[in-house]
Amino acid sequence: MQRVDVVLDQRLREAIALVIQEQTRSVLPRLREEIESVVRHAVYEAVADELANENSPEPGR
């Protein structure tokens, strides 16, 4: 019975690892798109803030 447990455990681990690898591969393109979008948006906002700060008059002038 212990032998069955060991073999079953090993096969289940391999099957689960395979499913996880397949799912990861299918999710990666969408994840990359989302990361790219978030980074682009953050850079856009940072540049817009910098440009706004450069173009606004300083107080007291």
C-alpha positions as CSV (number, residue, x, y, z in Angstrom):
1,M,0.0,0.0,0.0
2,Q,2.9,2.4,0.7
3,R,4.2,1.7,-2.8
4,V,0.9,2.7,-4.3
5,D,0.9,5.9,-2.2
6,V,4.4,6.8,-3.4
7,V,3.6,6.1,-7.0
8,L,0.3,7.9,-6.8
9,D,1.9,10.9,-5.1
10,Q,4.6,11.1,-7.8
11,R,2.1,10.9,-10.7
12,L,-0.2,13.4,-9.2
13,R,2.7,15.8,-8.7
14,E,3.7,15.4,-12.4
15,A,0.1,15.8,-13.6
16,I,-0.4,19.0,-11.5
17,A,3.0,20.4,-12.7
18,L,2.0,19.8,-16.3
19,V,-1.4,21.6,-15.9
20,I,0.3,24.5,-14.1
21,Q,2.9,24.8,-16.9
22,E,0.1,24.8,-19.6
23,Q,-2.0,27.3,-17.7
24,T,1.0,29.6,-17.2
25,R,1.9,29.5,-20.9
26,S,-1.7,30.4,-21.8
27,V,-1.8,33.3,-19.3
28,L,1.6,34.8,-20.1
29,P,0.6,36.8,-23.3
30,R,-2.4,38.4,-21.5
31,L,-0.2,39.1,-18.4
32,R,2.4,40.8,-20.6
33,E,-0.3,43.0,-22.2
34,E,-1.6,44.0,-18.8
35,I,1.9,44.8,-17.5
36,E,2.7,46.8,-20.6
37,S,-0.5,48.8,-20.3
38,V,0.1,49.6,-16.6
39,V,3.7,50.7,-17.3
40,R,2.7,52.8,-20.3
41,H,-0.1,54.5,-18.2
42,A,2.3,55.2,-15.3
43,V,4.9,56.7,-17.6
44,Y,2.3,58.7,-19.4
45,E,1.0,60.2,-16.1
46,A,4.6,60.9,-14.8
47,V,5.5,62.7,-18.1
48,A,2.2,64.7,-18.0
49,D,2.9,65.7,-14.4
50,E,6.4,66.8,-15.2
51,L,5.3,68.8,-18.2
52,A,2.5,70.4,-16.1
53,N,5.0,71.4,-13.4
54,E,7.4,72.9,-15.9
55,N,4.7,75.0,-17.5
56,S,3.1,76.3,-14.3
57,P,4.4,79.6,-12.9
58,E,6.2,79.4,-9.6
59,P,4.4,81.1,-6.7
60,G,5.6,84.6,-5.9
61,R,6.7,85.4,-9.4
